[in-house]
Amino acid sequence: MARLEDGERVAAWRLAVARDDLATPLESWAESGLFEVDGTLTPKGRTLVEGGAAKAEDSSVLRRPRRSPGRACCHVCRSNAEVE
């Protein structure tokens, strides 16, 4: 939700406000601290979208689980181990 374009995010927020069946997602969005009461981003939300998320994604891609050789947890880790 936070990564939607401004207009799309506000429209989705308004839709959720207007529909009772979307009360649960609206409540979780409101409690996240990422959104103002009108669906715009808070400073925390802007940080996440504009830079914090990209940095976190980059670092998570570089991190690999610490495992003994030959003990990969999945086919992706096994493939990465074979390349090293």
Biopython code that builds the backbone (N, CA, C, O; Angstrom):
import numpy as np
from Bio.PDB.StructureBuilder import StructureBuilder

atoms = [
    (1, "MET", "N", (0.824, -1.190, 0.000)),
    (1, "MET", "CA", (0.000, 0.000, 0.000)),
    (1, "MET", "C", (0.873, 1.260, 0.000)),
    (1, "MET", "O", (0.605, 2.200, -0.748)),
    (2, "ALA", "N", (1.900, 1.278, 0.826)),
    (2, "ALA", "CA", (2.749, 2.468, 0.927)),
    (2, "ALA", "C", (3.478, 2.765, -0.373)),
    (2, "ALA", "O", (3.806, 3.920, -0.644)),
    (3, "ARG", "N", (3.737, 1.748, -1.176)),
    (3, "ARG", "CA", (4.504, 1.953, -2.405)),
    (3, "ARG", "C", (3.636, 2.341, -3.603)),
    (3, "ARG", "O", (4.156, 2.547, -4.699)),
    (4, "LEU", "N", (2.328, 2.442, -3.408)),
    (4, "LEU", "CA", (1.459, 2.917, -4.491)),
    (4, "LEU", "C", (1.758, 4.382, -4.775)),
    (4, "LEU", "O", (2.282, 5.091, -3.917)),
    (5, "GLU", "N", (1.429, 4.828, -5.963)),
    (5, "GLU", "CA", (1.537, 6.254, -6.278)),
    (5, "GLU", "C", (0.596, 7.021, -5.348)),
    (5, "GLU", "O", (-0.392, 6.464, -4.869)),
    (6, "ASP", "N", (0.898, 8.294, -5.093)),
    (6, "ASP", "CA", (0.109, 9.084, -4.145)),
    (6, "ASP", "C", (-1.386, 9.024, -4.421)),
    (6, "ASP", "O", (-2.169, 8.744, -3.513)),
    (7, "GLY", "N", (-1.790, 9.282, -5.650)),
    (7, "GLY", "CA", (-3.211, 9.290, -5.997)),
    (7, "GLY", "C", (-3.870, 7.933, -5.811)),
    (7, "GLY", "O", (-5.001, 7.846, -5.333)),
    (8, "GLU", "N", (-3.166, 6.882, -6.186)),
    (8, "GLU", "CA", (-3.706, 5.528, -6.028)),
    (8, "GLU", "C", (-3.849, 5.167, -4.556)),
    (8, "GLU", "O", (-4.844, 4.564, -4.155)),
    (9, "ARG", "N", (-2.856, 5.535, -3.753)),
    (9, "ARG", "CA", (-2.879, 5.232, -2.331)),
    (9, "ARG", "C", (-4.040, 5.942, -1.636)),
    (9, "ARG", "O", (-4.755, 5.331, -0.843)),
    (10, "VAL", "N", (-4.228, 7.221, -1.928)),
    (10, "VAL", "CA", (-5.312, 7.981, -1.313)),
    (10, "VAL", "C", (-6.665, 7.437, -1.766)),
    (10, "VAL", "O", (-7.596, 7.357, -0.965)),
    (11, "ALA", "N", (-6.784, 7.062, -3.037)),
    (11, "ALA", "CA", (-8.040, 6.480, -3.530)),
    (11, "ALA", "C", (-8.330, 5.151, -2.832)),
    (11, "ALA", "O", (-9.475, 4.883, -2.468)),
    (12, "ALA", "N", (-7.309, 4.321, -2.643)),
    (12, "ALA", "CA", (-7.493, 3.053, -1.952)),
    (12, "ALA", "C", (-7.881, 3.291, -0.493)),
    (12, "ALA", "O", (-8.727, 2.583, 0.051)),
    (13, "TRP", "N", (-7.266, 4.278, 0.130)),
    (13, "TRP", "CA", (-7.586, 4.616, 1.516)),
    (13, "TRP", "C", (-9.056, 5.035, 1.622)),
    (13, "TRP", "O", (-9.781, 4.570, 2.501)),
    (14, "ARG", "N", (-9.483, 5.914, 0.721)),
    (14, "ARG", "CA", (-10.879, 6.388, 0.742)),
    (14, "ARG", "C", (-11.852, 5.242, 0.512)),
    (14, "ARG", "O", (-12.909, 5.187, 1.141)),
    (15, "LEU", "N", (-11.506, 4.339, -0.375)),
    (15, "LEU", "CA", (-12.344, 3.173, -0.621)),
    (15, "LEU", "C", (-12.468, 2.328, 0.649)),
    (15, "LEU", "O", (-13.559, 1.883, 1.007)),
    (16, "ALA", "N", (-11.343, 2.114, 1.320)),
    (16, "ALA", "CA", (-11.358, 1.326, 2.550)),
    (16, "ALA", "C", (-12.185, 2.008, 3.639)),
    (16, "ALA", "O", (-12.869, 1.333, 4.409)),
    (17, "VAL", "N", (-12.129, 3.333, 3.709)),
    (17, "VAL", "CA", (-12.923, 4.077, 4.687)),
    (17, "VAL", "C", (-14.410, 3.914, 4.390)),
    (17, "VAL", "O", (-15.220, 3.801, 5.310)),
    (18, "ALA", "N", (-14.769, 3.903, 3.117)),
    (18, "ALA", "CA", (-16.171, 3.851, 2.720)),
    (18, "ALA", "C", (-16.791, 2.459, 2.827)),
    (18, "ALA", "O", (-18.013, 2.335, 2.899)),
    (19, "ARG", "N", (-15.973, 1.420, 2.838)),
    (19, "ARG", "CA", (-16.513, 0.054, 2.820)),
    (19, "ARG", "C", (-16.254, -0.670, 4.139)),
    (19, "ARG", "O", (-15.119, -0.762, 4.607)),
    (20, "ASP", "N", (-17.318, -1.173, 4.716)),
    (20, "ASP", "CA", (-17.204, -1.902, 5.980)),
    (20, "ASP", "C", (-16.373, -3.174, 5.843)),
    (20, "ASP", "O", (-15.689, -3.569, 6.788)),
    (21, "ASP", "N", (-16.425, -3.820, 4.680)),
    (21, "ASP", "CA", (-15.684, -5.077, 4.506)),
    (21, "ASP", "C", (-14.177, -4.861, 4.406)),
    (21, "ASP", "O", (-13.419, -5.831, 4.394)),
    (22, "LEU", "N", (-13.732, -3.615, 4.336)),
    (22, "LEU", "CA", (-12.297, -3.319, 4.292)),
    (22, "LEU", "C", (-11.803, -2.701, 5.603)),
    (22, "LEU", "O", (-10.734, -2.092, 5.644)),
    (23, "ALA", "N", (-12.583, -2.862, 6.664)),
    (23, "ALA", "CA", (-12.210, -2.293, 7.964)),
    (23, "ALA", "C", (-10.917, -2.902, 8.511)),
    (23, "ALA", "O", (-10.100, -2.196, 9.103)),
    (24, "THR", "N", (-10.732, -4.203, 8.316)),
    (24, "THR", "CA", (-9.530, -4.856, 8.850)),
    (24, "THR", "C", (-8.252, -4.346, 8.186)),
    (24, "THR", "O", (-7.305, -4.001, 8.893)),
    (25, "PRO", "N", (-8.188, -4.285, 6.837)),
    (25, "PRO", "CA", (-6.965, -3.723, 6.243)),
    (25, "PRO", "C", (-6.762, -2.256, 6.621)),
    (25, "PRO", "O", (-5.634, -1.828, 6.867)),
    (26, "LEU", "N", (-7.838, -1.495, 6.668)),
    (26, "LEU", "CA", (-7.720, -0.077, 7.033)),
    (26, "LEU", "C", (-7.150, 0.072, 8.437)),
    (26, "LEU", "O", (-6.310, 0.937, 8.683)),
    (27, "GLU", "N", (-7.601, -0.759, 9.340)),
    (27, "GLU", "CA", (-7.101, -0.707, 10.715)),
    (27, "GLU", "C", (-5.610, -1.034, 10.769)),
    (27, "GLU", "O", (-4.855, -0.373, 11.482)),
    (28, "SER", "N", (-5.187, -2.046, 10.024)),
    (28, "SER", "CA", (-3.759, -2.394, 10.042)),
    (28, "SER", "C", (-2.916, -1.307, 9.383)),
    (28, "SER", "O", (-1.796, -1.043, 9.821)),
    (29, "TRP", "N", (-3.442, -0.677, 8.339)),
    (29, "TRP", "CA", (-2.714, 0.436, 7.714)),
    (29, "TRP", "C", (-2.581, 1.582, 8.699)),
    (29, "TRP", "O", (-1.509, 2.174, 8.831)),
    (30, "ALA", "N", (-3.671, 1.898, 9.394)),
    (30, "ALA", "CA", (-3.657, 3.013, 10.344)),
    (30, "ALA", "C", (-2.684, 2.747, 11.491)),
    (30, "ALA", "O", (-1.994, 3.661, 11.943)),
    (31, "GLU", "N", (-2.625, 1.514, 11.959)),
    (31, "GLU", "CA", (-1.752, 1.166, 13.078)),
    (31, "GLU", "C", (-0.285, 1.041, 12.682)),
    (31, "GLU", "O", (0.588, 1.004, 13.549)),
    (32, "SER", "N", (-0.008, 0.974, 11.386)),
    (32, "SER", "CA", (1.375, 0.791, 10.927)),
    (32, "SER", "C", (2.266, 1.993, 11.180)),
    (32, "SER", "O", (3.487, 1.859, 11.263)),
    (33, "GLY", "N", (1.661, 3.168, 11.303)),
    (33, "GLY", "CA", (2.453, 4.381, 11.471)),
    (33, "GLY", "C", (2.991, 4.928, 10.164)),
    (33, "GLY", "O", (3.760, 5.889, 10.163)),
    (34, "LEU", "N", (2.592, 4.324, 9.043)),
    (34, "LEU", "CA", (3.083, 4.766, 7.732)),
    (34, "LEU", "C", (2.159, 5.777, 7.066)),
    (34, "LEU", "O", (2.553, 6.448, 6.113)),
    (35, "PHE", "N", (0.922, 5.887, 7.571)),
    (35, "PHE", "CA", (-0.091, 6.694, 6.889)),
    (35, "PHE", "C", (-0.718, 7.724, 7.811)),
    (35, "PHE", "O", (-0.927, 7.477, 8.999)),
    (36, "GLU", "N", (-1.015, 8.890, 7.235)),
    (36, "GLU", "CA", (-1.811, 9.910, 7.914)),
    (36, "GLU", "C", (-3.273, 9.489, 7.820)),
    (36, "GLU", "O", (-3.589, 8.506, 7.150)),
    (37, "VAL", "N", (-4.171, 10.223, 8.485)),
    (37, "VAL", "CA", (-5.594, 9.859, 8.495)),
    (37, "VAL", "C", (-6.262, 9.989, 7.135)),
    (37, "VAL", "O", (-7.370, 9.489, 6.944)),
    (38, "ASP", "N", (-5.607, 10.652, 6.188)),
    (38, "ASP", "CA", (-6.178, 10.791, 4.840)),
    (38, "ASP", "C", (-5.522, 9.865, 3.819)),
    (38, "ASP", "O", (-5.828, 9.945, 2.629)),
    (39, "GLY", "N", (-4.626, 8.991, 4.267)),
    (39, "GLY", "CA", (-3.975, 8.049, 3.363)),
    (39, "GLY", "C", (-2.652, 8.519, 2.800)),
    (39, "GLY", "O", (-1.984, 7.764, 2.093)),
    (40, "THR", "N", (-2.255, 9.744, 3.093)),
    (40, "THR", "CA", (-0.936, 10.195, 2.660)),
    (40, "THR", "C", (0.111, 9.568, 3.577)),
    (40, "THR", "O", (-0.225, 9.057, 4.646)),
    (41, "LEU", "N", (1.366, 9.606, 3.168)),
    (41, "LEU", "CA", (2.436, 8.988, 3.949)),
    (41, "LEU", "C", (2.903, 9.894, 5.081)),
    (41, "LEU", "O", (2.987, 11.113, 4.928)),
    (42, "THR", "N", (3.201, 9.284, 6.202)),
    (42, "THR", "CA", (3.853, 9.987, 7.306)),
    (42, "THR", "C", (5.336, 10.095, 6.965)),
    (42, "THR", "O", (5.781, 9.490, 5.990)),
    (43, "PRO", "N", (6.106, 10.845, 7.737)),
    (43, "PRO", "CA", (7.556, 10.866, 7.494)),
    (43, "PRO", "C", (8.157, 9.455, 7.520)),
    (43, "PRO", "O", (9.030, 9.137, 6.713)),
    (44, "LYS", "N", (7.694, 8.620, 8.438)),
    (44, "LYS", "CA", (8.181, 7.233, 8.500)),
    (44, "LYS", "C", (7.841, 6.496, 7.205)),
    (44, "LYS", "O", (8.671, 5.754, 6.680)),
    (45, "GLY", "N", (6.633, 6.695, 6.689)),
    (45, "GLY", "CA", (6.225, 6.054, 5.443)),
    (45, "GLY", "C", (7.047, 6.537, 4.259)),
    (45, "GLY", "O", (7.444, 5.744, 3.406)),
    (46, "ARG", "N", (7.303, 7.846, 4.209)),
    (46, "ARG", "CA", (8.122, 8.395, 3.117)),
    (46, "ARG", "C", (9.536, 7.837, 3.157)),
    (46, "ARG", "O", (10.109, 7.521, 2.115)),
    (47, "THR", "N", (10.101, 7.712, 4.350)),
    (47, "THR", "CA", (11.446, 7.152, 4.488)),
    (47, "THR", "C", (11.483, 5.728, 3.964)),
    (47, "THR", "O", (12.407, 5.347, 3.245)),
    (48, "LEU", "N", (10.483, 4.946, 4.322)),
    (48, "LEU", "CA", (10.416, 3.567, 3.864)),
    (48, "LEU", "C", (10.357, 3.499, 2.345)),
    (48, "LEU", "O", (11.088, 2.729, 1.721)),
    (49, "VAL", "N", (9.492, 4.301, 1.760)),
    (49, "VAL", "CA", (9.278, 4.244, 0.320)),
    (49, "VAL", "C", (10.433, 4.859, -0.458)),
    (49, "VAL", "O", (10.849, 4.310, -1.478)),
    (50, "GLU", "N", (10.950, 5.976, 0.001)),
    (50, "GLU", "CA", (11.941, 6.720, -0.772)),
    (50, "GLU", "C", (13.367, 6.208, -0.639)),
    (50, "GLU", "O", (14.187, 6.487, -1.515)),
    (51, "GLY", "N", (13.694, 5.485, 0.398)),
    (51, "GLY", "CA", (15.090, 5.084, 0.512)),
    (51, "GLY", "C", (15.337, 3.952, 1.460)),
    (51, "GLY", "O", (16.156, 3.077, 1.180)),
    (52, "GLY", "N", (14.660, 3.946, 2.558)),
    (52, "GLY", "CA", (14.898, 2.916, 3.551)),
    (52, "GLY", "C", (14.627, 1.528, 3.028)),
    (52, "GLY", "O", (15.367, 0.596, 3.340)),
    (53, "ALA", "N", (13.578, 1.368, 2.236)),
    (53, "ALA", "CA", (13.228, 0.043, 1.719)),
    (53, "ALA", "C", (14.282, -0.453, 0.743)),
    (53, "ALA", "O", (14.655, -1.625, 0.765)),
    (54, "ALA", "N", (14.761, 0.445, -0.114)),
    (54, "ALA", "CA", (15.761, 0.033, -1.097)),
    (54, "ALA", "C", (17.045, -0.416, -0.402)),
    (54, "ALA", "O", (17.651, -1.414, -0.792)),
    (55, "LYS", "N", (17.455, 0.323, 0.628)),
    (55, "LYS", "CA", (18.664, -0.056, 1.355)),
    (55, "LYS", "C", (18.480, -1.393, 2.056)),
    (55, "LYS", "O", (19.382, -2.231, 2.052)),
    (56, "ALA", "N", (17.314, -1.594, 2.657)),
    (56, "ALA", "CA", (17.055, -2.853, 3.353)),
    (56, "ALA", "C", (17.037, -4.016, 2.376)),
    (56, "ALA", "O", (17.576, -5.082, 2.673)),
    (57, "GLU", "N", (16.420, -3.823, 1.209)),
    (57, "GLU", "CA", (16.375, -4.892, 0.212)),
    (57, "GLU", "C", (17.768, -5.212, -0.287)),
    (57, "GLU", "O", (18.115, -6.383, -0.439)),
    (58, "ASP", "N", (18.582, -4.180, -0.548)),
    (58, "ASP", "CA", (19.937, -4.408, -1.027)),
    (58, "ASP", "C", (20.740, -5.212, -0.023)),
    (58, "ASP", "O", (21.449, -6.143, -0.403)),
    (59, "SER", "N", (20.641, -4.867, 1.248)),
    (59, "SER", "CA", (21.441, -5.572, 2.237)),
    (59, "SER", "C", (20.933, -6.987, 2.448)),
    (59, "SER", "O", (21.731, -7.885, 2.717)),
    (60, "SER", "N", (19.625, -7.216, 2.334)),
    (60, "SER", "CA", (19.123, -8.572, 2.524)),
    (60, "SER", "C", (19.529, -9.479, 1.374)),
    (60, "SER", "O", (19.695, -10.683, 1.564)),
    (61, "VAL", "N", (19.689, -8.916, 0.189)),
    (61, "VAL", "CA", (20.142, -9.720, -0.945)),
    (61, "VAL", "C", (21.583, -10.150, -0.740)),
    (61, "VAL", "O", (21.965, -11.252, -1.136)),
    (62, "LEU", "N", (22.384, -9.294, -0.125)),
    (62, "LEU", "CA", (23.788, -9.603, 0.067)),
    (62, "LEU", "C", (24.023, -10.572, 1.213)),
    (62, "LEU", "O", (25.019, -11.296, 1.229)),
    (63, "ARG", "N", (23.105, -10.585, 2.173)),
    (63, "ARG", "CA", (23.271, -11.495, 3.309)),
    (63, "ARG", "C", (22.884, -12.903, 2.915)),
    (63, "ARG", "O", (21.883, -13.123, 2.234)),
    (64, "ARG", "N", (23.681, -13.841, 3.348)),
    (64, "ARG", "CA", (23.375, -15.247, 3.117)),
    (64, "ARG", "C", (23.342, -15.943, 4.460)),
    (64, "ARG", "O", (24.075, -15.565, 5.373)),
    (65, "PRO", "N", (22.508, -16.948, 4.591)),
    (65, "PRO", "CA", (22.489, -17.662, 5.863)),
    (65, "PRO", "C", (23.821, -18.344, 6.124)),
    (65, "PRO", "O", (24.477, -18.822, 5.199)),
    (66, "ARG", "N", (24.211, -18.385, 7.380)),
    (66, "ARG", "CA", (25.453, -19.071, 7.745)),
    (66, "ARG", "C", (25.156, -20.542, 7.921)),
    (66, "ARG", "O", (24.482, -20.939, 8.871)),
    (67, "ARG", "N", (25.648, -21.335, 7.024)),
    (67, "ARG", "CA", (25.433, -22.775, 7.076)),
    (67, "ARG", "C", (26.732, -23.469, 6.701)),
    (67, "ARG", "O", (27.589, -22.891, 6.032)),
    (68, "SER", "N", (26.863, -24.676, 7.126)),
    (68, "SER", "CA", (28.028, -25.472, 6.744)),
    (68, "SER", "C", (27.936, -25.810, 5.261)),
    (68, "SER", "O", (26.832, -25.897, 4.723)),
    (69, "PRO", "N", (29.058, -26.001, 4.594)),
    (69, "PRO", "CA", (29.014, -26.402, 3.188)),
    (69, "PRO", "C", (28.205, -27.688, 3.038)),
    (69, "PRO", "O", (28.331, -28.609, 3.845)),
    (70, "GLY", "N", (27.387, -27.739, 2.014)),
    (70, "GLY", "CA", (26.565, -28.906, 1.756)),
    (70, "GLY", "C", (25.287, -28.951, 2.558)),
    (70, "GLY", "O", (24.527, -29.913, 2.447)),
    (71, "ARG", "N", (25.024, -27.921, 3.376)),
    (71, "ARG", "CA", (23.819, -27.906, 4.206)),
    (71, "ARG", "C", (22.945, -26.725, 3.842)),
    (71, "ARG", "O", (22.516, -25.982, 4.725)),
    (72, "ALA", "N", (22.676, -26.539, 2.580)),
    (72, "ALA", "CA", (21.840, -25.433, 2.133)),
    (72, "ALA", "C", (20.393, -25.685, 2.520)),
    (72, "ALA", "O", (19.933, -26.827, 2.544)),
    (73, "CYS", "N", (19.681, -24.608, 2.822)),
    (73, "CYS", "CA", (18.298, -24.744, 3.268)),
    (73, "CYS", "C", (17.323, -24.896, 2.097)),
    (73, "CYS", "O", (16.212, -25.389, 2.292)),
    (74, "CYS", "N", (17.710, -24.486, 0.893)),
    (74, "CYS", "CA", (16.797, -24.583, -0.246)),
    (74, "CYS", "C", (17.613, -24.629, -1.542)),
    (74, "CYS", "O", (18.841, -24.542, -1.516)),
    (75, "HIS", "N", (16.917, -24.767, -2.674)),
    (75, "HIS", "CA", (17.634, -24.862, -3.953)),
    (75, "HIS", "C", (18.368, -23.575, -4.310)),
    (75, "HIS", "O", (19.395, -23.626, -4.988)),
    (76, "VAL", "N", (17.863, -22.413, -3.866)),
    (76, "VAL", "CA", (18.541, -21.147, -4.162)),
    (76, "VAL", "C", (19.864, -21.079, -3.411)),
    (76, "VAL", "O", (20.897, -20.731, -3.985)),
    (77, "CYS", "N", (19.826, -21.410, -2.133)),
    (77, "CYS", "CA", (21.066, -21.406, -1.350)),
    (77, "CYS", "C", (22.046, -22.447, -1.869)),
    (77, "CYS", "O", (23.254, -22.214, -1.893)),
    (78, "ARG", "N", (21.529, -23.585, -2.280)),
    (78, "ARG", "CA", (22.384, -24.631, -2.828)),
    (78, "ARG", "C", (23.067, -24.124, -4.091)),
    (78, "ARG", "O", (24.258, -24.357, -4.297)),
    (79, "SER", "N", (22.300, -23.422, -4.943)),
    (79, "SER", "CA", (22.880, -22.868, -6.181)),
    (79, "SER", "C", (23.940, -21.830, -5.864)),
    (79, "SER", "O", (24.992, -21.800, -6.503)),
    (80, "ASN", "N", (23.670, -20.969, -4.872)),
    (80, "ASN", "CA", (24.641, -19.949, -4.493)),
    (80, "ASN", "C", (25.921, -20.579, -3.952)),
    (80, "ASN", "O", (27.016, -20.094, -4.233)),
    (81, "ALA", "N", (25.793, -21.639, -3.188)),
    (81, "ALA", "CA", (26.956, -22.326, -2.625)),
    (81, "ALA", "C", (27.815, -22.937, -3.724)),
    (81, "ALA", "O", (29.043, -22.948, -3.629)),
    (82, "GLU", "N", (27.163, -23.447, -4.768)),
    (82, "GLU", "CA", (27.910, -24.057, -5.868)),
    (82, "GLU", "C", (28.708, -23.029, -6.647)),
    (82, "GLU", "O", (29.765, -23.348, -7.191)),
    (83, "VAL", "N", (28.212, -21.781, -6.708)),
    (83, "VAL", "CA", (28.883, -20.727, -7.451)),
    (83, "VAL", "C", (30.136, -20.264, -6.728)),
    (83, "VAL", "O", (31.122, -19.903, -7.372)),
    (84, "GLU", "N", (30.114, -20.268, -5.404)),
    (84, "GLU", "CA", (31.238, -19.749, -4.612)),
    (84, "GLU", "C", (32.473, -20.559, -4.737)),
    (84, "GLU", "O", (33.490, -20.233, -4.124)),
]
sb = StructureBuilder()
sb.init_structure("model")
sb.init_model(0)
sb.init_chain("A")
sb.init_seg("    ")
for serial, (resi, resn, name, xyz) in enumerate(atoms, 1):
    if name == "N":
        sb.init_residue(resn, " ", resi, " ")
    sb.init_atom(name, np.array(xyz, "f"), 0.0, 1.0, " ", f" {name:<3s}", serial, name[0])
structure = sb.get_structure()
